[in-house]
Amino acid sequence: MEGVIPPRNLNSVKEMIGSARSTATVEDKMSFYDSWAENYDQDVALVDYYAATIAAKTVSSHYTGDRGAAVVLDVACGTGLVAKQMKVYGFGNVVGIDGSKGMLEQAQKKGLYQDLKICFLGEQRLPAEKGSFDVVVICGSLSVGHVPVHVVKELWSACKPGGYVCMTCRHGEDNQEFRAALEGTQKQMEEEGLWSCVNISVVEKWSKAVMESEDGFISGSVYLYKKMDATIPRTFENARKVLQSVHKSTLVKDKLDFYNIWAETYDQDMSVLDFHSPKEAANSISAHFVGNREEVHVLDVACGTGRVAVHLKADGFQNFVGIDGSTAMLEKARKLRLYQDLKQCILGQQPLPVAKESFDVVVIAGALSVGHVPVLVIRELCDVCKPGGTICMTSRNGQDNLQYKAELESEMKKMEEERFWTKVAVTPVENWEKATSGTGYISGTVYFYKKI
């Protein structure tokens, strides 16, 4: 009869799931899910797909707060299977996010969500305010060709301190490499003190096998992590792991994602590491500056959370403009209310977003190192400084940074020979920061130049 959906069979469902996994581009994948949305619930029931039930039960087993008041973020929510199960356990305030308009339309019909948002996970930032959800769930989408591993850090970011993040991942043979990367990231985040593992369960009958090389059921895992409370003091081991991780990040996008996550604990970690670069830069500026400090304009490049401005403010400087590549770092800096303006810029890829010869003092502290800001950016620092103004730069002396530092000093010397600036002082500092490999401290250097 017209309007009646014919019964689905297991073979047709296997073909659909196989197609979902083989679709390459994001646009094609979302188009595929839009077309699948109407039959999705019926199809996953045919393959005995238990992930949504298991995820909801896992959260319920460990959640001790008021379920009626808890706010849940259902990421890659699809047609609403997780929200349906969460309601069984008393969770009624759910926000859903998915990349497929068709799936969201089906989810809307269930009447389980307070809000539904479209987002291409991994391509777009998660449209969720930081630290605003008691529970964050992603079920079924953490797999090869779907949601990339790095999105778990966005899930962590959206979760409240003390809240829970629940993730699932299937064990199909095509997903082994992805699962290893996922578990590696989860472990790394635990070592960095971002969350603690509450429960990892292996479920033998996750869903019926759909690949020709597999029979019966495939297994899967559900992971539950608790976000660390921001009031819990950070340890040296937490900070050490974070610093080692940031030096490993190579792609600009990965590095910015990393800093956006790190912003929440950055100041604590820098204190634990006894990081002296911002203070040493401010000391150098203060020692050599001659003039009215309340009137001069300072450009703080790679300003991070604003540590340099804090020290310069204490020394009488009043007018600051900050630039950084990380939006989360800039948000932290903005809360200090020390900056007249804050601008986002990916140093080395985008020109400095300020006028030439407009600042009396230009400072960059902590970012001139391998894998971070390219050496040639120092020419831009000189460009935006007024004639007669000063440029202060710092660099660490870690073993991994020695080649970069040699290139940096060579460029500084070349610019001096080309009469861009004159060297005022180069100051070595023995106790720059605590060593993250070995014991003791590594040293660093403060460079102070005057523009001609």
C-alpha positions as CSV (number, residue, x, y, z in Angstrom):
1,M,0.0,0.0,0.0
2,E,1.1,3.6,-0.6
3,G,2.9,5.1,2.3
4,V,3.7,1.8,4.0
5,I,7.5,1.2,4.3
6,P,8.3,-2.4,3.1
7,P,10.0,-4.7,5.6
8,R,13.8,-4.5,5.5
9,N,16.0,-7.6,5.5
10,L,19.5,-8.3,7.0
11,N,21.2,-8.4,3.6
12,S,19.9,-5.0,2.5
13,V,21.0,-3.6,5.9
14,K,24.5,-5.0,5.5
15,E,24.7,-3.3,2.1
16,M,23.6,0.1,3.7
17,I,26.1,-0.1,6.5
18,G,28.9,-1.1,4.0
19,S,28.0,1.9,1.9
20,A,28.1,4.2,5.0
21,R,31.6,3.0,5.7
22,S,32.9,3.3,2.2
23,T,31.6,6.8,1.4
24,A,34.6,9.1,1.3
25,T,33.8,12.8,1.4
26,V,31.9,14.5,4.2
27,E,29.3,15.9,1.8
28,D,28.7,12.4,0.3
29,K,28.5,10.8,3.7
30,M,26.0,13.4,5.0
31,S,23.9,13.0,1.9
32,F,24.0,9.2,2.4
33,Y,22.8,9.6,6.0
34,D,20.1,12.0,4.9
35,S,18.7,9.3,2.6
36,W,19.1,6.5,5.2
37,A,17.4,8.5,8.1
38,E,13.9,7.2,7.4
39,N,14.8,3.6,7.7
40,Y,17.7,3.9,10.1
41,D,16.0,2.8,13.3
42,Q,14.5,-0.3,11.6
43,D,17.8,-1.2,10.1
44,V,20.0,-1.0,13.2
45,A,17.3,-3.1,15.0
46,L,17.8,-5.8,12.4
47,V,21.5,-6.0,13.2
48,D,20.8,-6.1,17.0
49,Y,22.8,-2.9,17.5
50,Y,23.1,-2.4,21.3
51,A,25.5,0.5,21.6
52,A,22.9,3.1,22.5
53,T,21.4,0.9,25.2
54,I,24.8,0.0,26.6
55,A,26.0,3.6,26.6
56,A,22.9,4.8,28.5
57,K,23.1,2.0,31.0
58,T,26.8,2.8,31.6
59,V,26.1,6.4,32.3
60,S,23.2,5.5,34.6
61,S,25.3,3.0,36.6
62,H,27.8,5.7,37.6
63,Y,25.9,9.0,37.6
64,T,25.1,10.0,41.2
65,G,23.6,13.5,40.7
66,D,20.1,14.7,40.0
67,R,19.2,13.1,36.7
68,G,16.2,15.3,36.2
69,A,18.4,18.4,36.4
70,A,21.3,17.0,34.5
71,V,22.0,18.4,31.0
72,V,23.1,15.8,28.5
73,L,24.9,16.5,25.2
74,D,24.2,13.7,22.6
75,V,26.9,14.0,20.0
76,A,26.3,12.4,16.6
77,C,22.8,11.8,17.9
78,G,21.4,10.4,14.7
79,T,17.7,9.7,15.0
80,G,17.7,9.9,18.8
81,L,18.4,6.3,20.0
82,V,20.6,7.4,22.9
83,A,18.2,10.1,24.1
84,K,15.4,7.5,24.0
85,Q,17.4,5.2,26.3
86,M,18.6,8.0,28.5
87,K,15.0,9.0,29.2
88,V,14.4,5.4,30.5
89,Y,17.0,6.1,33.2
90,G,15.6,9.5,34.1
91,F,17.6,11.9,32.0
92,G,15.3,14.4,30.3
93,N,17.3,17.4,29.4
94,V,19.1,16.5,26.2
95,V,20.8,18.6,23.4
96,G,21.6,16.7,20.2
97,I,24.2,17.4,17.5
98,D,24.6,15.6,14.2
99,G,25.9,16.3,10.7
100,S,22.8,15.0,8.9
101,K,19.8,17.1,8.5
102,G,17.7,14.0,7.7
103,M,18.8,12.3,10.9
104,L,18.0,15.5,12.9
105,E,14.5,15.6,11.4
106,Q,13.9,12.1,12.6
107,A,15.3,12.9,16.1
108,Q,13.0,16.0,16.3
109,K,10.0,13.8,15.7
110,K,10.8,11.8,18.9
111,G,10.3,15.0,21.1
112,L,13.2,14.1,23.3
113,Y,15.5,17.0,22.7
114,Q,15.5,20.6,24.1
115,D,17.6,21.6,21.1
116,L,19.1,20.1,18.0
117,K,22.1,21.5,16.1
118,I,23.8,20.5,12.8
119,C,27.6,20.2,12.8
120,F,30.1,18.3,10.7
121,L,32.2,16.8,13.4
122,G,35.9,17.1,12.8
123,E,35.3,19.7,10.1
124,Q,33.5,22.3,12.3
125,R,34.0,23.1,16.0
126,L,31.5,21.5,18.3
127,P,28.7,24.1,18.7
128,A,28.6,23.7,22.5
129,E,29.6,26.1,25.2
130,K,32.6,25.0,27.2
131,G,32.0,23.3,30.6
132,S,28.2,23.4,30.2
133,F,27.1,19.7,30.2
134,D,26.9,17.2,33.0
135,V,27.1,14.3,30.6
136,V,28.5,14.1,27.1
137,V,27.7,11.0,25.0
138,I,29.0,9.9,21.6
139,C,27.6,6.6,20.5
140,G,28.4,4.7,17.3
141,S,30.3,7.4,15.4
142,L,33.9,7.0,16.7
143,S,35.1,4.8,13.9
144,V,37.2,4.9,10.8
145,G,35.9,7.3,8.2
146,H,33.4,8.9,10.5
147,V,34.3,11.1,13.5
148,P,38.1,11.7,13.9
149,V,39.8,10.9,17.2
150,H,40.7,14.4,18.0
151,V,37.0,15.3,18.5
152,V,37.1,13.6,21.9
153,K,39.0,16.7,23.2
154,E,36.0,18.8,22.1
155,L,33.7,16.4,24.1
156,W,35.9,16.9,27.1
157,S,35.8,20.7,26.6
158,A,32.0,20.7,26.5
159,C,31.7,18.7,29.7
160,K,31.5,20.4,33.1
161,P,34.3,19.7,35.6
162,G,33.3,16.6,37.5
163,G,31.0,15.6,34.6
164,Y,31.1,12.4,32.5
165,V,32.1,11.7,28.9
166,C,30.8,8.4,27.5
167,M,32.1,7.0,24.2
168,T,31.6,3.8,22.3
169,C,33.7,2.1,19.6
170,R,33.1,-1.1,17.6
171,H,35.8,-3.8,17.3
172,G,35.3,-4.7,13.6
173,E,38.6,-5.7,11.9
174,D,38.5,-2.5,9.7
175,N,38.4,-0.4,12.9
176,Q,41.3,-1.7,14.8
177,E,43.8,1.0,14.0
178,F,41.2,3.7,14.8
179,R,40.4,2.1,18.1
180,A,44.1,1.9,19.0
181,A,44.4,5.7,18.3
182,L,41.3,6.5,20.3
183,E,42.5,4.5,23.3
184,G,45.9,6.1,23.0
185,T,44.3,9.6,23.1
186,Q,42.1,8.7,26.0
187,K,45.1,7.4,28.0
188,Q,47.2,10.5,27.1
189,M,44.4,12.8,28.3
190,E,44.3,10.9,31.5
191,E,48.1,11.2,32.0
192,E,47.7,14.9,31.3
193,G,45.2,15.1,34.2
194,L,42.2,16.1,32.0
195,W,40.0,13.2,33.1
196,S,40.1,9.9,35.0
197,C,38.9,6.6,33.7
198,V,35.7,5.4,35.5
199,N,34.9,2.3,33.4
200,I,35.9,0.5,30.3
201,S,33.6,-2.4,29.3
202,V,34.1,-4.8,26.5
203,V,30.7,-6.1,25.1
204,E,30.9,-9.3,23.1
205,K,27.6,-9.0,21.3
206,W,27.8,-5.4,20.1
207,S,26.0,-5.9,16.8
208,K,25.7,-8.5,14.1
209,A,28.7,-8.7,11.7
210,V,28.1,-6.9,8.4
211,M,31.4,-7.5,6.7
212,E,31.8,-10.6,4.5
213,S,34.9,-11.7,6.4
214,E,33.1,-11.6,9.7
215,D,30.5,-14.0,11.2
216,G,28.0,-13.9,14.0
217,F,28.5,-10.8,16.2
218,I,31.3,-8.3,16.5
219,S,32.3,-6.9,19.9
220,G,32.7,-3.3,21.0
221,S,33.8,-1.1,23.9
222,V,32.1,1.5,26.0
223,Y,34.4,4.1,27.7
224,L,33.3,6.3,30.6
225,Y,35.6,9.1,31.8
226,K,35.1,11.7,34.5
227,K,36.4,15.2,33.8
228,M,38.8,16.4,36.5
229,D,37.5,19.2,38.8
230,A,39.3,22.4,38.0
231,T,39.9,22.9,41.8
232,I,42.1,19.8,42.0
233,P,45.8,20.9,41.9
234,R,47.8,19.9,38.8
235,T,50.9,17.8,39.3
236,F,54.3,18.1,37.7
237,E,53.6,14.8,35.9
238,N,50.4,16.2,34.4
239,A,52.2,19.3,33.2
240,R,55.2,17.3,31.9
241,K,52.9,15.0,29.8
242,V,51.1,18.1,28.4
243,L,54.3,19.8,27.4
244,Q,55.7,16.7,25.8
245,S,52.4,16.3,23.8
246,V,52.5,19.9,22.5
247,H,56.0,19.4,21.2
248,K,54.8,16.3,19.3
249,S,51.8,18.1,17.5
250,T,52.9,18.9,14.0
251,L,50.0,20.2,12.0
252,V,48.8,23.7,12.7
253,K,45.2,22.7,13.2
254,D,46.2,19.9,15.6
255,K,48.4,22.3,17.5
256,L,45.6,24.9,17.8
257,D,43.2,22.3,18.9
258,F,45.7,21.3,21.5
259,Y,46.1,24.8,22.8
260,N,42.3,25.3,22.9
261,I,42.0,22.4,25.2
262,W,45.1,23.3,27.2
263,A,43.9,26.8,27.9
264,E,41.8,25.6,30.9
265,T,44.8,24.3,32.8
266,Y,47.6,26.3,31.2
267,D,48.3,28.8,34.0
268,Q,48.3,26.0,36.6
269,D,50.7,23.9,34.5
270,M,53.1,26.8,33.8
271,S,53.2,27.5,37.5
272,V,54.0,23.8,38.3
273,L,56.7,23.9,35.6
274,D,58.1,27.1,37.2
275,F,58.1,28.7,33.7
276,H,60.0,32.0,33.8
277,S,59.8,33.2,30.2
278,P,57.0,35.8,30.7
279,K,58.5,37.2,33.9
280,E,62.0,37.3,32.3
281,A,60.7,39.1,29.2
282,A,58.9,41.7,31.4
283,N,62.0,42.2,33.5
284,S,64.1,42.9,30.4
285,I,61.6,45.4,29.0
286,S,61.3,47.1,32.3
287,A,65.1,47.3,32.8
288,H,65.7,48.9,29.4
289,F,62.6,51.0,28.8
290,V,63.0,54.8,29.0
291,G,59.8,56.8,28.8
292,N,56.3,57.2,30.1
293,R,55.1,53.6,30.7
294,E,51.4,54.7,31.0
295,E,51.4,56.1,27.5
296,V,53.3,53.5,25.5
297,H,51.6,50.8,23.4
298,V,52.6,47.2,23.9
299,L,52.0,44.4,21.4
300,D,52.0,41.0,23.1
301,V,52.5,38.4,20.3
302,A,51.5,34.8,21.1
303,C,50.0,36.3,24.3
304,G,48.4,33.0,25.4
305,T,46.5,33.6,28.6
306,G,48.1,36.9,29.3
307,R,51.0,36.1,31.6
308,V,53.4,38.7,30.0
309,A,50.7,41.5,30.4
310,V,50.2,40.6,34.0
311,H,53.9,41.2,34.8
312,L,54.2,44.3,32.6
313,K,51.1,45.8,34.3
314,A,52.8,45.3,37.6
315,D,55.8,47.3,36.2
316,G,53.6,50.3,35.2
317,F,52.7,49.5,31.6
318,Q,49.0,50.1,30.8
319,N,48.2,49.7,27.1
320,F,48.2,46.2,25.6
321,V,47.1,44.5,22.4
322,G,47.3,40.7,22.4
323,I,47.6,38.3,19.4
324,D,47.3,34.5,19.6
325,G,46.3,31.6,17.4
326,S,44.2,29.9,20.0
327,T,40.6,31.2,20.6
328,A,40.5,29.6,24.0
329,M,43.8,31.2,25.1
330,L,42.4,34.6,24.0
331,E,39.2,34.0,26.0
332,K,41.3,33.4,29.1
333,A,43.4,36.5,28.4
334,R,40.2,38.6,27.9
335,K,39.1,37.7,31.4
336,L,42.1,39.6,32.8
337,R,40.7,42.9,31.4
338,L,44.3,44.1,30.7
339,Y,44.1,44.2,26.9
340,Q,42.5,47.0,24.9
341,D,42.2,44.6,22.0
342,L,42.8,40.9,21.4
343,K,43.2,39.4,17.9
344,Q,43.4,35.9,16.5
345,C,46.3,35.2,14.1
346,I,48.1,32.0,13.1
347,L,51.6,33.3,13.2
348,G,53.7,32.3,10.1
349,Q,50.6,31.6,8.1
350,Q,48.8,34.9,8.4
351,P,50.3,38.4,8.6
352,L,50.2,40.2,12.0
353,P,46.8,41.9,12.0
354,V,48.1,45.3,13.1
355,A,49.5,48.4,11.3
356,K,53.2,48.8,10.7
357,E,55.2,51.0,13.0
358,S,52.4,51.3,15.5
359,F,53.8,49.9,18.8
360,D,56.4,51.2,21.2
361,V,57.1,47.7,22.6
362,V,56.7,44.4,20.8
363,V,57.2,41.2,22.9
364,I,57.0,37.5,22.1
365,A,57.6,35.2,25.0
366,G,57.6,31.4,24.9
367,A,56.5,30.8,21.3
368,L,59.8,31.1,19.4
369,S,60.7,27.4,19.4
370,V,60.7,24.5,17.0
371,G,57.2,23.5,15.7
372,H,55.6,26.7,16.9
373,V,56.4,30.2,15.4
374,P,58.6,30.3,12.3
375,V,61.8,32.2,12.6
376,L,61.0,34.7,9.9
377,V,58.1,36.1,12.0
378,I,60.6,38.2,13.8
379,R,60.8,40.4,10.7
380,E,57.1,41.1,11.2
381,L,57.7,42.0,14.8
382,C,60.2,44.5,13.6
383,D,57.8,45.9,11.0
384,V,55.0,46.7,13.5
385,C,57.4,48.3,15.9
386,K,57.9,52.1,15.8
387,P,61.3,53.4,14.9
388,G,63.2,53.7,18.2
389,G,60.8,51.2,19.7
390,T,61.9,47.9,21.3
391,I,61.4,44.2,20.5
392,C,61.8,41.6,23.2
393,M,62.0,37.9,22.3
394,T,62.6,34.7,24.3
395,S,63.6,31.1,23.4
396,R,64.3,28.0,25.4
397,N,67.6,26.1,25.3
398,G,66.1,22.5,25.3
399,Q,68.0,19.9,23.3
400,D,65.2,19.7,20.8
401,N,65.3,23.4,20.2
402,L,69.0,24.0,19.6
403,Q,68.8,24.0,15.8
404,Y,65.9,26.3,15.8
405,K,67.6,28.6,18.2
406,A,70.7,28.8,16.0
407,E,68.6,29.7,13.0
408,L,66.8,32.3,15.2
409,E,70.0,34.0,16.3
410,S,71.4,33.9,12.7
411,E,68.3,35.7,11.5
412,M,68.6,38.3,14.3
413,K,72.2,38.9,13.4
414,K,71.3,39.2,9.7
415,M,68.7,41.8,10.5
416,E,71.2,43.7,12.5
417,E,73.6,43.7,9.6
418,E,70.8,44.9,7.4
419,R,70.2,47.8,9.8
420,F,66.7,46.9,10.8
421,W,67.6,47.0,14.5
422,T,70.5,47.1,17.0
423,K,71.1,44.6,19.7
424,V,70.6,46.1,23.2
425,A,71.0,42.9,25.4
426,V,71.1,39.2,25.2
427,T,70.5,37.6,28.6
428,P,70.9,33.9,29.4
429,V,68.7,32.6,32.1
430,E,69.8,29.3,33.8
431,N,66.5,28.4,35.5
432,W,64.1,28.9,32.6
433,E,61.7,26.0,33.4
434,K,61.8,22.6,35.0
435,A,63.1,19.9,32.7
436,T,60.4,17.6,31.4
437,S,63.0,14.9,30.7
438,G,65.7,14.3,33.2
439,T,66.0,16.5,36.3
440,G,66.6,20.1,37.2
441,Y,66.0,23.0,34.9
442,I,66.6,23.9,31.3
443,S,68.0,27.3,30.4
444,G,66.7,30.0,28.1
445,T,67.6,33.3,26.6
446,V,66.0,36.8,26.4
447,Y,66.8,38.9,23.4
448,F,66.3,42.7,23.4
449,Y,66.6,44.8,20.3
450,K,65.9,48.5,19.4
451,K,64.5,49.3,16.0
452,I,66.5,51.7,13.9
